[in-house]
Amino acid sequence: MNSHVLLSDACNVAIWLAAITVLIFLIRYTTLAPWWDNVVGITIVALDVALELVFIPACILLADPELSFFRSIGWQWVEVLAVYAISVIAVWRTITWHIIGKRGKRERDALDP
């Protein structure tokens, strides 16, 4: 088998696998935890939704390369913004954890004699 074909197939499987596992996590997390009541849960779901906005069009194009909707300039902008959103959400999550960590340290320090 040609190594380029093998690499292409491996990439296609990886894209499908990532999209499916992120979607499964979103569904399961929603059924188990009220993430909408917790800022950390909101950041988790927001990041996964942004990832799905990147992966799902890629999967659809892999399944049907002739589908032109996801090749439109408008949809390409949605994908670019989704990739930017991944970075913004990761920063948001980092700041959230930093604030939670500081709050927890203050509460622990207040208990020390």
Stockholm file with secondary structure:
# STOCKHOLM 1.0

chainA/1-113         MNSHVLLSDACNVAIWLAAITVLIFLIRYTTLAPWWDNVVGITIVALDVALELVFIPACILLADPELSFFRSIGWQWVEVLAVYAISVIAVWRTITWHIIGKRGKRERDALDP
#=GR chainA/1-113 SS CCHHHHHHHHHHHHHHHHHHHHHHHHHHHHHHCCGGGSHHHHHHHHHHHHHHHHHHHHHHHHHCTTCCGGGSHHHHHHHHHHHHHHHHHHHHHHHHHHHHHHHHHHHHHHHCC
#=GC SS_cons         CCHHHHHHHHHHHHHHHHHHHHHHHHHHHHHHCCGGGSHHHHHHHHHHHHHHHHHHHHHHHHHCTTCCGGGSHHHHHHHHHHHHHHHHHHHHHHHHHHHHHHHHHHHHHHHCC
//
